[in-house]
Amino acid sequence: MTDLVITRIFDAPRHLVYRAFTDPDQLAAWFGPVGWSVPRDTVDLDVRPGGRQVFTMVNDADPSMSSPVNATFVEVVENELLVGEEDVSHIPDFGADRLRMTVEFHDEEDGRTRLVLTQSPFPTEMESGAREGWGSSFTKLDKILS
C-alpha cells in the first residue's frame, strides 16, 4: 500500500478550481477519465463535514460498465481543502476498508492554482492506472476552466 499523490497546476484561480469539485454541474462535466462520463442525474453533493459525495462514472462505449462513488466529506475548508472517505471494503483487490481522499487548493503566481490530491491507503499495483485516470480527468477539467 502507498499514498497516491498527484500535483497539478491549473490555469485558473483557486475558487474556480474548488468549484469544479463542489458544483454538481461542473463535476459531471469533467470527472472521470476520457471514455467515461458522469451523468448529471447521478450527482448528489452535500459539501460539508458529514455530507455526501455520490455519483456514478459510466463507460461511454459500454454503459453497463459503471463505477459508483459514495463518499462522505470529513473536512471542508471553502476554496482550500476537501477531505472525503469512502468504504471500499466491497472491492476485494483494494486491500483496505476505507479510502481517504484529500484535495488541497493552493494559490500560484499569475492567478493559477496548484492542486494536490492524495488518496490513501492505495494499492501499489493500481497506482499507474489511477495516475493515468486522474491525468485524463484533469485534462478534461483544464478545458472546463479555460
Protein Blocks (a to p, Z undefined) as FASTA:
>chain_A
ZZddddddddbdfklmmmmmmgmklmmmmgocehiacdfklpccdddehiacddddddfk
lmmbccddddddfbdcehkbccddddfklmmknopabdcddddddddehhiacddddddd
ddfklmmmmmmmmmmmmmmmmmmmZZ
